[in-house]
Amino acid sequence: MRSDTTQARPLRPKQLRRLHALWHRWTGRLRLSHEADRELRHYYIERFTAGRARETRALTESDAECAIQWLVRLVHRAETRLDQAAGTAGRHGYPERGRVPPNAAAWRALWGCATALGMNRKELEKFVQAHYSGAGLRGLDDVRTMADLNRILWGLKAMLRRRSGEKLLLRTHKLAA
């Protein structure tokens, strides 16, 4: 049986950690001072909760869940734009052509393609120097943007497509003989 004096449950520590993690994912690139970051976070907490809480620790469990859902949406939007920019960096006609730093997933893709082609670091360095020195890339240390990394990655992918096309052609030729 419920009493009429039931109060909202306070913010759980797990929710506080999730809230802070999402907040830093969303605002990390702003490089705000600690005080400015705190003020901005409290401003948004007040907005997310329609004024019921003025700071993070004043959130109830349900208000914290609401704030977390808002931040999930905001982080998703921001990261989707960044991922889009990373994927189109280096292509003509895209405003993201500029200074998007390479991310870990792109480096993994680059090394995955190099490995599939049987290249080690030394061979990949030679490939970069031979094919992209005209674009200012003398090696992997010169890769500063997603545009640089994508340029190399697209070349490796083209080599992989040609190689798999040759294997397919050889396989069908053997079947026909």
TIVO-2410 file (N, C-alpha, C; in nm, 3 decimals):
# residues 177
REC num residu      c1      c2      c3 atome chaine
REC   1      M   0.083  -0.118   0.000     N      A
REC   1      M   0.000   0.000   0.000    CA      A
REC   1      M   0.088   0.124   0.000     C      A
REC   2      R   0.056   0.222  -0.082     N      A
REC   2      R   0.133   0.344  -0.094    CA      A
REC   2      R   0.085   0.449   0.004     C      A
REC   3      S   0.179   0.525   0.054     N      A
REC   3      S   0.140   0.637   0.140    CA      A
REC   3      S   0.134   0.763   0.056     C      A
REC   4      D   0.064   0.860   0.103     N      A
REC   4      D   0.051   0.986   0.030    CA      A
REC   4      D   0.179   1.068   0.036     C      A
REC   5      T   0.269   1.032   0.123     N      A
REC   5      T   0.392   1.110   0.139    CA      A
REC   5      T   0.509   1.049   0.063     C      A
REC   6      T   0.481   0.969  -0.039     N      A
REC   6      T   0.590   0.910  -0.116    CA      A
REC   6      T   0.666   1.021  -0.187     C      A
REC   7      Q   0.797   1.013  -0.177     N      A
REC   7      Q   0.881   1.113  -0.242    CA      A
REC   7      Q   0.954   1.047  -0.359     C      A
REC   8      A   0.994   1.130  -0.450     N      A
REC   8      A   1.070   1.079  -0.563    CA      A
REC   8      A   1.205   1.028  -0.513     C      A
REC   9      R   1.249   0.919  -0.571     N      A
REC   9      R   1.377   0.862  -0.530    CA      A
REC   9      R   1.491   0.950  -0.580     C      A
REC  10      P   1.597   0.961  -0.501     N      A
REC  10      P   1.710   1.045  -0.541    CA      A
REC  10      P   1.791   0.983  -0.655     C      A
REC  11      L   1.871   1.065  -0.715     N      A
REC  11      L   1.961   1.025  -0.823    CA      A
REC  11      L   2.051   0.910  -0.777     C      A
REC  12      R   2.062   0.807  -0.859     N      A
REC  12      R   2.149   0.694  -0.827    CA      A
REC  12      R   2.292   0.723  -0.874     C      A
REC  13      P   2.393   0.670  -0.807     N      A
REC  13      P   2.532   0.694  -0.849    CA      A
REC  13      P   2.559   0.649  -0.993     C      A
REC  14      K   2.498   0.539  -1.033     N      A
REC  14      K   2.517   0.490  -1.170    CA      A
REC  14      K   2.462   0.592  -1.271     C      A
REC  15      Q   2.349   0.654  -1.240     N      A
REC  15      Q   2.292   0.756  -1.328    CA      A
REC  15      Q   2.382   0.878  -1.334     C      A
REC  16      L   2.439   0.917  -1.220     N      A
REC  16      L   2.529   1.032  -1.217    CA      A
REC  16      L   2.652   1.007  -1.304     C      A
REC  17      R   2.709   0.887  -1.296     N      A
REC  17      R   2.825   0.854  -1.380    CA      A
REC  17      R   2.786   0.856  -1.528     C      A
REC  18      R   2.672   0.800  -1.562     N      A
REC  18      R   2.625   0.798  -1.702    CA      A
REC  18      R   2.600   0.940  -1.752     C      A
REC  19      L   2.538   1.021  -1.668     N      A
REC  19      L   2.510   1.160  -1.704    CA      A
REC  19      L   2.639   1.235  -1.732     C      A
REC  20      H   2.737   1.221  -1.645     N      A
REC  20      H   2.865   1.290  -1.663    CA      A
REC  20      H   2.938   1.240  -1.788     C      A
REC  21      A   2.936   1.109  -1.810     N      A
REC  21      A   3.002   1.053  -1.928    CA      A
REC  21      A   2.939   1.107  -2.056     C      A
REC  22      L   2.807   1.107  -2.062     N      A
REC  22      L   2.738   1.161  -2.180    CA      A
REC  22      L   2.766   1.310  -2.197     C      A
REC  23      W   2.763   1.381  -2.087     N      A
REC  23      W   2.788   1.525  -2.092    CA      A
REC  23      W   2.926   1.553  -2.151     C      A
REC  24      H   3.026   1.479  -2.107     N      A
REC  24      H   3.162   1.502  -2.157    CA      A
REC  24      H   3.179   1.459  -2.302     C      A
REC  25      R   3.104   1.356  -2.343     N      A
REC  25      R   3.107   1.319  -2.485    CA      A
REC  25      R   3.047   1.430  -2.570     C      A
REC  26      W   2.944   1.495  -2.517     N      A
REC  26      W   2.875   1.598  -2.594    CA      A
REC  26      W   2.952   1.730  -2.595     C      A
REC  27      T   3.014   1.767  -2.483     N      A
REC  27      T   3.078   1.899  -2.473    CA      A
REC  27      T   3.230   1.894  -2.472     C      A
REC  28      G   3.287   1.777  -2.482     N      A
REC  28      G   3.433   1.762  -2.470    CA      A
REC  28      G   3.513   1.848  -2.564     C      A
REC  29      R   3.464   1.867  -2.685     N      A
REC  29      R   3.539   1.945  -2.785    CA      A
REC  29      R   3.534   2.096  -2.759     C      A
REC  30      L   3.448   2.138  -2.669     N      A
REC  30      L   3.436   2.281  -2.640    CA      A
REC  30      L   3.553   2.332  -2.557     C      A
REC  31      R   3.617   2.244  -2.485     N      A
REC  31      R   3.731   2.278  -2.399    CA      A
REC  31      R   3.700   2.394  -2.305     C      A
REC  32      L   3.589   2.381  -2.235     N      A
REC  32      L   3.547   2.483  -2.139    CA      A
REC  32      L   3.625   2.469  -2.009     C      A
REC  33      S   3.636   2.580  -1.937     N      A
REC  33      S   3.694   2.572  -1.803    CA      A
REC  33      S   3.601   2.489  -1.715     C      A
REC  34      H   3.653   2.443  -1.602     N      A
REC  34      H   3.571   2.360  -1.512    CA      A
REC  34      H   3.445   2.436  -1.470     C      A
REC  35      E   3.461   2.562  -1.435     N      A
REC  35      E   3.347   2.642  -1.388    CA      A
REC  35      E   3.245   2.664  -1.501     C      A
REC  36      A   3.292   2.697  -1.620     N      A
REC  36      A   3.201   2.720  -1.733    CA      A
REC  36      A   3.127   2.592  -1.770     C      A
REC  37      D   3.199   2.478  -1.766     N      A
REC  37      D   3.137   2.349  -1.795    CA      A
REC  37      D   3.026   2.319  -1.694     C      A
REC  38      R   3.054   2.342  -1.567     N      A
REC  38      R   2.956   2.319  -1.462    CA      A
REC  38      R   2.833   2.407  -1.478     C      A
REC  39      E   2.855   2.534  -1.507     N      A
REC  39      E   2.742   2.627  -1.526    CA      A
REC  39      E   2.657   2.587  -1.645     C      A
REC  40      L   2.722   2.549  -1.754     N      A
REC  40      L   2.647   2.507  -1.872    CA      A
REC  40      L   2.568   2.379  -1.843     C      A
REC  41      R   2.631   2.284  -1.775     N      A
REC  41      R   2.562   2.159  -1.740    CA      A
REC  41      R   2.440   2.188  -1.653     C      A
REC  42      H   2.453   2.275  -1.556     N      A
REC  42      H   2.340   2.308  -1.468    CA      A
REC  42      H   2.230   2.382  -1.544     C      A
REC  43      Y   2.270   2.465  -1.639     N      A
REC  43      Y   2.170   2.531  -1.723    CA      A
REC  43      Y   2.087   2.427  -1.798     C      A
REC  44      Y   2.156   2.330  -1.858     N      A
REC  44      Y   2.085   2.227  -1.933    CA      A
REC  44      Y   2.003   2.136  -1.842     C      A
REC  45      I   2.053   2.105  -1.725     N      A
REC  45      I   1.976   2.023  -1.630    CA      A
REC  45      I   1.845   2.094  -1.598     C      A
REC  46      E   1.852   2.223  -1.577     N      A
REC  46      E   1.730   2.299  -1.547    CA      A
REC  46      E   1.634   2.294  -1.666     C      A
REC  47      R   1.687   2.305  -1.787     N      A
REC  47      R   1.602   2.299  -1.907    CA      A
REC  47      R   1.543   2.160  -1.926     C      A
REC  48      F   1.625   2.056  -1.911     N      A
REC  48      F   1.579   1.918  -1.930    CA      A
REC  48      F   1.467   1.883  -1.833     C      A
REC  49      T   1.473   1.938  -1.713     N      A
REC  49      T   1.375   1.901  -1.609    CA      A
REC  49      T   1.264   2.005  -1.593     C      A
REC  50      A   1.256   2.099  -1.682     N      A
REC  50      A   1.154   2.205  -1.677    CA      A
REC  50      A   1.159   2.280  -1.543     C      A
REC  51      G   1.280   2.301  -1.493     N      A
REC  51      G   1.298   2.380  -1.372    CA      A
REC  51      G   1.287   2.304  -1.241     C      A
REC  52      R   1.262   2.174  -1.244     N      A
REC  52      R   1.248   2.098  -1.119    CA      A
REC  52      R   1.383   2.081  -1.048     C      A
REC  53      A   1.493   2.081  -1.121     N      A
REC  53      A   1.626   2.068  -1.061    CA      A
REC  53      A   1.716   2.175  -1.120     C      A
REC  54      R   1.796   2.237  -1.036     N      A
REC  54      R   1.884   2.344  -1.082    CA      A
REC  54      R   2.030   2.298  -1.093     C      A
REC  55      E   2.061   2.181  -1.043     N      A
REC  55      E   2.196   2.127  -1.057    CA      A
REC  55      E   2.189   1.975  -1.062     C      A
REC  56      T   2.298   1.914  -1.102     N      A
REC  56      T   2.301   1.771  -1.129    CA      A
REC  56      T   2.263   1.687  -1.007     C      A
REC  57      R   2.319   1.717  -0.893     N      A
REC  57      R   2.293   1.635  -0.774    CA      A
REC  57      R   2.153   1.654  -0.717     C      A
REC  58      A   2.080   1.753  -0.765     N      A
REC  58      A   1.943   1.775  -0.717    CA      A
REC  58      A   1.842   1.695  -0.798     C      A
REC  59      L   1.890   1.621  -0.898     N      A
REC  59      L   1.800   1.542  -0.983    CA      A
REC  59      L   1.738   1.427  -0.905     C      A
REC  60      T   1.616   1.396  -0.940     N      A
REC  60      T   1.553   1.274  -0.891    CA      A
REC  60      T   1.586   1.163  -0.989     C      A
REC  61      E   1.556   1.042  -0.953     N      A
REC  61      E   1.583   0.928  -1.041    CA      A
REC  61      E   1.513   0.944  -1.176     C      A
REC  62      S   1.387   0.985  -1.174     N      A
REC  62      S   1.312   0.999  -1.299    CA      A
REC  62      S   1.361   1.119  -1.381     C      A
REC  63      D   1.394   1.230  -1.315     N      A
REC  63      D   1.447   1.346  -1.387    CA      A
REC  63      D   1.584   1.314  -1.447     C      A
REC  64      A   1.665   1.237  -1.374     N      A
REC  64      A   1.795   1.197  -1.425    CA      A
REC  64      A   1.778   1.111  -1.551     C      A
REC  65      E   1.681   1.024  -1.549     N      A
REC  65      E   1.655   0.940  -1.666    CA      A
REC  65      E   1.614   1.026  -1.786     C      A
REC  66      C   1.532   1.127  -1.760     N      A
REC  66      C   1.491   1.220  -1.866    CA      A
REC  66      C   1.613   1.295  -1.921     C      A
REC  67      A   1.698   1.344  -1.833     N      A
REC  67      A   1.819   1.417  -1.876    CA      A
REC  67      A   1.912   1.326  -1.954     C      A
REC  68      I   1.925   1.203  -1.910     N      A
REC  68      I   2.010   1.106  -1.981    CA      A
REC  68      I   1.957   1.081  -2.121     C      A
REC  69      Q   1.826   1.067  -2.135     N      A
REC  69      Q   1.768   1.045  -2.268    CA      A
REC  69      Q   1.791   1.163  -2.361     C      A
REC  70      W   1.780   1.284  -2.307     N      A
REC  70      W   1.809   1.403  -2.387    CA      A
REC  70      W   1.955   1.402  -2.432     C      A
REC  71      L   2.046   1.372  -2.339     N      A
REC  71      L   2.188   1.371  -2.374    CA      A
REC  71      L   2.222   1.261  -2.474     C      A
REC  72      V   2.157   1.147  -2.462     N      A
REC  72      V   2.180   1.039  -2.559    CA      A
REC  72      V   2.146   1.089  -2.699     C      A
REC  73      R   2.032   1.157  -2.712     N      A
REC  73      R   1.993   1.210  -2.844    CA      A
REC  73      R   2.092   1.315  -2.893     C      A
REC  74      L   2.134   1.404  -2.805     N      A
REC  74      L   2.228   1.510  -2.845    CA      A
REC  74      L   2.364   1.452  -2.885     C      A
REC  75      V   2.412   1.356  -2.808     N      A
REC  75      V   2.540   1.292  -2.839    CA      A
REC  75      V   2.531   1.218  -2.972     C      A
REC  76      H   2.421   1.148  -2.992     N      A
REC  76      H   2.403   1.073  -3.116    CA      A
REC  76      H   2.405   1.167  -3.237     C      A
REC  77      R   2.333   1.279  -3.227     N      A
REC  77      R   2.333   1.377  -3.336    CA      A
REC  77      R   2.471   1.431  -3.363     C      A
REC  78      A   2.542   1.469  -3.257     N      A
REC  78      A   2.675   1.526  -3.273    CA      A
REC  78      A   2.773   1.425  -3.331     C      A
REC  79      E   2.769   1.302  -3.281     N      A
REC  79      E   2.862   1.201  -3.330    CA      A
REC  79      E   2.827   1.155  -3.471     C      A
REC  80      T   2.701   1.157  -3.506     N      A
REC  80      T   2.661   1.122  -3.643    CA      A
REC  80      T   2.718   1.224  -3.741     C      A
REC  81      R   2.709   1.352  -3.705     N      A
REC  81      R   2.767   1.456  -3.791    CA      A
REC  81      R   2.917   1.439  -3.804     C      A
REC  82      L   2.985   1.407  -3.693     N      A
REC  82      L   3.129   1.388  -3.696    CA      A
REC  82      L   3.165   1.266  -3.779     C      A
REC  83      D   3.091   1.157  -3.765     N      A
REC  83      D   3.115   1.037  -3.844    CA      A
REC  83      D   3.093   1.065  -3.992     C      A
REC  84      Q   2.989   1.142  -4.024     N      A
REC  84      Q   2.961   1.180  -4.162    CA      A
REC  84      Q   3.078   1.262  -4.217     C      A
REC  85      A   3.125   1.356  -4.137     N      A
REC  85      A   3.237   1.440  -4.180    CA      A
REC  85      A   3.362   1.356  -4.200     C      A
REC  86      A   3.384   1.258  -4.112     N      A
REC  86      A   3.501   1.173  -4.124    CA      A
REC  86      A   3.494   1.089  -4.252     C      A
REC  87      G   3.378   1.043  -4.287     N      A
REC  87      G   3.362   0.959  -4.405    CA      A
REC  87      G   3.374   1.034  -4.536     C      A
REC  88      T   3.341   1.162  -4.535     N      A
REC  88      T   3.347   1.240  -4.659    CA      A
REC  88      T   3.469   1.329  -4.666     C      A
REC  89      A   3.550   1.329  -4.562     N      A
REC  89      A   3.669   1.414  -4.560    CA      A
REC  89      A   3.760   1.378  -4.676     C      A
REC  90      G   3.798   1.478  -4.752     N      A
REC  90      G   3.886   1.456  -4.866    CA      A
REC  90      G   3.813   1.451  -4.999     C      A
REC  91      R   3.683   1.440  -4.997     N      A
REC  91      R   3.607   1.438  -5.122    CA      A
REC  91      R   3.574   1.580  -5.164     C      A
REC  92      H   3.582   1.605  -5.291     N      A
REC  92      H   3.551   1.738  -5.342    CA      A
REC  92      H   3.403   1.768  -5.323     C      A
REC  93      G   3.374   1.892  -5.288     N      A
REC  93      G   3.236   1.935  -5.275    CA      A
REC  93      G   3.177   1.915  -5.136     C      A
REC  94      Y   3.256   1.866  -5.041     N      A
REC  94      Y   3.206   1.847  -4.905    CA      A
REC  94      Y   3.274   1.948  -4.814     C      A
REC  95      P   3.197   2.017  -4.732     N      A
REC  95      P   3.258   2.118  -4.645    CA      A
REC  95      P   3.350   2.057  -4.539     C      A
REC  96      E   3.336   1.928  -4.514     N      A
REC  96      E   3.418   1.862  -4.412    CA      A
REC  96      E   3.557   1.832  -4.465     C      A
REC  97      R   3.587   1.877  -4.584     N      A
REC  97      R   3.715   1.849  -4.647    CA      A
REC  97      R   3.831   1.897  -4.562     C      A
REC  98      G   3.805   1.986  -4.470     N      A
REC  98      G   3.910   2.049  -4.390    CA      A
REC  98      G   3.974   1.962  -4.285     C      A
REC  99      R   3.975   2.007  -4.166     N      A
REC  99      R   4.058   1.952  -4.060    CA      A
REC  99      R   3.985   1.859  -3.965     C      A
REC 100      V   3.933   1.749  -4.013     N      A
REC 100      V   3.874   1.648  -3.926    CA      A
REC 100      V   3.985   1.551  -3.889     C      A
REC 101      P   4.016   1.536  -3.760     N      A
REC 101      P   4.126   1.445  -3.723    CA      A
REC 101      P   4.088   1.300  -3.746     C      A
REC 102      P   4.186   1.216  -3.782     N      A
REC 102      P   4.156   1.074  -3.804    CA      A
REC 102      P   4.113   1.007  -3.674     C      A
REC 103      N   4.016   0.917  -3.685     N      A
REC 103      N   3.968   0.847  -3.566    CA      A
REC 103      N   4.021   0.704  -3.563     C      A
REC 104      A   4.002   0.638  -3.450     N      A
REC 104      A   4.055   0.503  -3.430    CA      A
REC 104      A   3.995   0.403  -3.529     C      A
REC 105      A   3.867   0.417  -3.561     N      A
REC 105      A   3.803   0.324  -3.654    CA      A
REC 105      A   3.866   0.334  -3.793     C      A
REC 106      A   3.899   0.455  -3.835     N      A
REC 106      A   3.962   0.473  -3.966    CA      A
REC 106      A   4.101   0.412  -3.969     C      A
REC 107      W   4.176   0.428  -3.860     N      A
REC 107      W   4.309   0.365  -3.854    CA      A
REC 107      W   4.296   0.213  -3.856     C      A
REC 108      R   4.196   0.159  -3.786     N      A
REC 108      R   4.175   0.013  -3.789    CA      A
REC 108      R   4.142  -0.033  -3.930     C      A
REC 109      A   4.059   0.043  -4.001     N      A
REC 109      A   4.024   0.006  -4.138    CA      A
REC 109      A   4.148   0.010  -4.227     C      A
REC 110      L   4.231   0.111  -4.209     N      A
REC 110      L   4.353   0.124  -4.289    CA      A
REC 110      L   4.444   0.003  -4.266     C      A
REC 111      W   4.466  -0.031  -4.139     N      A
REC 111      W   4.553  -0.145  -4.108    CA      A
REC 111      W   4.489  -0.276  -4.149     C      A
REC 112      G   4.357  -0.284  -4.144     N      A
REC 112      G   4.289  -0.406  -4.191    CA      A
REC 112      G   4.309  -0.428  -4.340     C      A
REC 113      C   4.297  -0.320  -4.417     N      A
REC 113      C   4.320  -0.330  -4.562    CA      A
REC 113      C   4.465  -0.364  -4.592     C      A
REC 114      A   4.557  -0.299  -4.522     N      A
REC 114      A   4.700  -0.326  -4.543    CA      A
REC 114      A   4.732  -0.472  -4.512     C      A
REC 115      T   4.677  -0.522  -4.403     N      A
REC 115      T   4.699  -0.661  -4.364    CA      A
REC 115      T   4.640  -0.756  -4.468     C      A
REC 116      A   4.522  -0.725  -4.516     N      A
REC 116      A   4.459  -0.809  -4.619    CA      A
REC 116      A   4.541  -0.814  -4.747     C      A
REC 117      L   4.616  -0.706  -4.772     N      A
REC 117      L   4.703  -0.702  -4.890    CA      A
REC 117      L   4.841  -0.761  -4.860     C      A
REC 118      G   4.863  -0.803  -4.735     N      A
REC 118      G   4.991  -0.861  -4.697    CA      A
REC 118      G   5.100  -0.759  -4.671     C      A
REC 119      M   5.060  -0.635  -4.641     N      A
REC 119      M   5.158  -0.529  -4.618    CA      A
REC 119      M   5.191  -0.517  -4.469     C      A
REC 120      N   5.320  -0.498  -4.441     N      A
REC 120      N   5.360  -0.461  -4.305    CA      A
REC 120      N   5.379  -0.309  -4.303     C      A
REC 121      R   5.424  -0.255  -4.191     N      A
REC 121      R   5.437  -0.110  -4.178    CA      A
REC 121      R   5.535  -0.053  -4.282     C      A
REC 122      K   5.646  -0.120  -4.300     N      A
REC 122      K   5.748  -0.070  -4.393    CA      A
REC 122      K   5.692  -0.065  -4.536     C      A
REC 123      E   5.621  -0.169  -4.575     N      A
REC 123      E   5.562  -0.173  -4.710    CA      A
REC 123      E   5.452  -0.068  -4.726     C      A
REC 124      L   5.374  -0.047  -4.620     N      A
REC 124      L   5.270   0.055  -4.625    CA      A
REC 124      L   5.332   0.194  -4.636     C      A
REC 125      E   5.441   0.217  -4.563     N      A
REC 125      E   5.512   0.345  -4.573    CA      A
REC 125      E   5.561   0.368  -4.717     C      A
REC 126      K   5.616   0.265  -4.780     N      A
REC 126      K   5.662   0.276  -4.919    CA      A
REC 126      K   5.545   0.307  -5.012     C      A
REC 127      F   5.432   0.238  -4.989     N      A
REC 127      F   5.312   0.261  -5.070    CA      A
REC 127      F   5.267   0.407  -5.060     C      A
REC 128      V   5.263   0.458  -4.938     N      A
REC 128      V   5.220   0.598  -4.916    CA      A
REC 128      V   5.315   0.692  -4.987     C      A
REC 129      Q   5.445   0.671  -4.969     N      A
REC 129      Q   5.542   0.761  -5.031    CA      A
REC 129      Q   5.535   0.754  -5.184     C      A
REC 130      A   5.519   0.634  -5.239     N      A
REC 130      A   5.515   0.618  -5.385    CA      A
REC 130      A   5.391   0.679  -5.448     C      A
REC 131      H   5.277   0.669  -5.379     N      A
REC 131      H   5.152   0.711  -5.441    CA      A
REC 131      H   5.100   0.846  -5.395     C      A
REC 132      Y   5.140   0.892  -5.278     N      A
REC 132      Y   5.077   1.013  -5.223    CA      A
REC 132      Y   5.176   1.123  -5.184     C      A
REC 133      S   5.302   1.111  -5.228     N      A
REC 133      S   5.398   1.217  -5.194    CA      A
REC 133      S   5.361   1.348  -5.261     C      A
REC 134      G   5.295   1.342  -5.374     N      A
REC 134      G   5.248   1.463  -5.442    CA      A
REC 134      G   5.143   1.537  -5.361     C      A
REC 135      A   5.073   1.466  -5.271     N      A
REC 135      A   4.972   1.528  -5.185    CA      A
REC 135      A   5.032   1.566  -5.050     C      A
REC 136      G   5.166   1.555  -5.039     N      A
REC 136      G   5.232   1.594  -4.915    CA      A
REC 136      G   5.245   1.484  -4.813     C      A
REC 137      L   5.218   1.361  -4.853     N      A
REC 137      L   5.228   1.248  -4.760    CA      A
REC 137      L   5.351   1.165  -4.796     C      A
REC 138      R   5.453   1.175  -4.712     N      A
REC 138      R   5.574   1.097  -4.735    CA      A
REC 138      R   5.575   0.970  -4.651     C      A
REC 139      G   5.477   0.956  -4.562     N      A
REC 139      G   5.467   0.838  -4.476    CA      A
REC 139      G   5.348   0.852  -4.385     C      A
REC 140      L   5.329   0.754  -4.299     N      A
REC 140      L   5.214   0.755  -4.208    CA      A
REC 140      L   5.222   0.867  -4.105     C      A
REC 141      D   5.341   0.912  -4.073     N      A
REC 141      D   5.355   1.021  -3.976    CA      A
REC 141      D   5.299   1.153  -4.029     C      A
REC 142      D   5.284   1.164  -4.161     N      A
REC 142      D   5.230   1.286  -4.221    CA      A
REC 142      D   5.077   1.288  -4.225     C      A
REC 143      V   5.013   1.178  -4.187     N      A
REC 143      V   4.867   1.171  -4.187    CA      A
REC 143      V   4.815   1.251  -4.068     C      A
REC 144      R   4.754   1.366  -4.098     N      A
REC 144      R   4.705   1.455  -3.993    CA      A
REC 144      R   4.552   1.468  -3.991     C      A
REC 145      T   4.487   1.439  -4.103     N      A
REC 145      T   4.343   1.459  -4.113    CA      A
REC 145      T   4.278   1.333  -4.170     C      A
REC 146      M   4.146   1.328  -4.159     N      A
REC 146      M   4.071   1.218  -4.219    CA      A
REC 146      M   4.086   1.222  -4.371     C      A
REC 147      A   4.101   1.340  -4.427     N      A
REC 147      A   4.120   1.350  -4.572    CA      A
REC 147      A   4.247   1.276  -4.613     C      A
REC 148      D   4.355   1.293  -4.537     N      A
REC 148      D   4.479   1.223  -4.566    CA      A
REC 148      D   4.461   1.072  -4.552     C      A
REC 149      L   4.401   1.031  -4.441     N      A
REC 149      L   4.383   0.889  -4.416    CA      A
REC 149      L   4.288   0.826  -4.519     C      A
REC 150      N   4.180   0.896  -4.551     N      A
REC 150      N   4.086   0.844  -4.651    CA      A
REC 150      N   4.152   0.829  -4.787     C      A
REC 151      R   4.238   0.921  -4.823     N      A
REC 151      R   4.308   0.913  -4.952    CA      A
REC 151      R   4.384   0.781  -4.961     C      A
REC 152      I   4.458   0.746  -4.856     N      A
REC 152      I   4.534   0.621  -4.854    CA      A
REC 152      I   4.439   0.501  -4.848     C      A
REC 153      L   4.338   0.510  -4.764     N      A
REC 153      L   4.243   0.401  -4.748    CA      A
REC 153      L   4.171   0.369  -4.878     C      A
REC 154      W   4.131   0.473  -4.952     N      A
REC 154      W   4.061   0.450  -5.079    CA      A
REC 154      W   4.154   0.380  -5.179     C      A
REC 155      G   4.282   0.414  -5.176     N      A
REC 155      G   4.378   0.347  -5.264    CA      A
REC 155      G   4.393   0.200  -5.228     C      A
REC 156      L   4.402   0.171  -5.099     N      A
REC 156      L   4.414   0.031  -5.055    CA      A
REC 156      L   4.289  -0.048  -5.088     C      A
REC 157      K   4.173   0.014  -5.069     N      A
REC 157      K   4.047  -0.054  -5.102    CA      A
REC 157      K   4.037  -0.084  -5.250     C      A
REC 158      A   4.083   0.008  -5.333     N      A
REC 158      A   4.082  -0.015  -5.478    CA      A
REC 158      A   4.170  -0.135  -5.512     C      A
REC 159      M   4.287  -0.144  -5.447     N      A
REC 159      M   4.375  -0.258  -5.470    CA      A
REC 159      M   4.307  -0.388  -5.427     C      A
REC 160      L   4.238  -0.385  -5.314     N      A
REC 160      L   4.167  -0.504  -5.267    CA      A
REC 160      L   4.057  -0.545  -5.363     C      A
REC 161      R   3.982  -0.446  -5.416     N      A
REC 161      R   3.875  -0.478  -5.512    CA      A
REC 161      R   3.933  -0.540  -5.638     C      A
REC 162      R   4.042  -0.483  -5.687     N      A
REC 162      R   4.105  -0.541  -5.807    CA      A
REC 162      R   4.153  -0.682  -5.780     C      A
REC 163      R   4.213  -0.702  -5.663     N      A
REC 163      R   4.265  -0.835  -5.629    CA      A
REC 163      R   4.151  -0.936  -5.616     C      A
REC 164      S   4.040  -0.898  -5.551     N      A
REC 164      S   3.929  -0.993  -5.537    CA      A
REC 164      S   3.861  -1.015  -5.672     C      A
REC 165      G   3.861  -0.915  -5.759     N      A
REC 165      G   3.806  -0.932  -5.894    CA      A
REC 165      G   3.890  -1.029  -5.975     C      A
REC 166      E   4.023  -1.021  -5.958     N      A
REC 166      E   4.112  -1.115  -6.028    CA      A
REC 166      E   4.089  -1.257  -5.980     C      A
REC 167      K   4.075  -1.275  -5.849     N      A
REC 167      K   4.050  -1.409  -5.794    CA      A
REC 167      K   3.919  -1.465  -5.843     C      A
REC 168      L   3.816  -1.380  -5.850     N      A
REC 168      L   3.686  -1.424  -5.900    CA      A
REC 168      L   3.698  -1.464  -6.046     C      A
REC 169      L   3.771  -1.386  -6.125     N      A
REC 169      L   3.791  -1.416  -6.266    CA      A
REC 169      L   3.866  -1.548  -6.283     C      A
REC 170      L   3.970  -1.570  -6.201     N      A
REC 170      L   4.046  -1.696  -6.208    CA      A
REC 170      L   3.958  -1.814  -6.169     C      A
REC 171      R   3.877  -1.796  -6.067     N      A
REC 171      R   3.790  -1.904  -6.021    CA      A
REC 171      R   3.688  -1.941  -6.129     C      A
REC 172      T   3.627  -1.844  -6.194     N      A
REC 172      T   3.528  -1.873  -6.298    CA      A
REC 172      T   3.596  -1.933  -6.422     C      A
REC 173      H   3.722  -1.891  -6.448     N      A
REC 173      H   3.795  -1.946  -6.562    CA      A
REC 173      H   3.823  -2.094  -6.538     C      A
REC 174      K   3.859  -2.130  -6.416     N      A
REC 174      K   3.886  -2.271  -6.384    CA      A
REC 174      K   3.759  -2.354  -6.395     C      A
REC 175      L   3.646  -2.297  -6.356     N      A
REC 175      L   3.519  -2.370  -6.364    CA      A
REC 175      L   3.480  -2.393  -6.509     C      A
REC 176      A   3.512  -2.298  -6.597     N      A
REC 176      A   3.472  -2.309  -6.736    CA      A
REC 176      A   3.562  -2.407  -6.812     C      A
REC 177      A   3.684  -2.428  -6.766     N      A
REC 177      A   3.779  -2.513  -6.839    CA      A
REC 177      A   3.754  -2.658  -6.820     C      A
***
